[in-house]
Amino acid sequence: MIKAIMNVEDVARYLGFSVKKIYRLVETNKMPASKVGRQYRFIKDVVDRWLKDSDILIRPDWDKRLDTVLGRMRARASRKNIGTEDIAREINQVRSQRRADA
């Protein structure tokens, strides 16, 4: 049974994320929470509404991650004299597909 008011561990289990991810979302004001003393509390209905309205959990920062990967691949490719245009094309195809799936 899921409680109406959850702590960090409960909401992490409910959403299928790590406790660390929940703290990061709350501390960056991306997830609604109330602080009671030194602990965060989550109202299940508010979390459900936030989950519906927000795509943060469905589509994490893929663009940032892809840019990081692309930068690393470009650096490796330049050392090995491989064309970076092919790498960029593949990354852009993945981005397009992710956006279409969302």
Secondary structure by P-SEA (a helix, b strand, c coil): cccccccaaaaaaaacccaaaaaaaaaaccbbbbbcccbbbbcaaaaaaaaaacccccccaaaaaaaaaaaaaaaaaaaacccaaaaaaaaaaaaaaaaaac
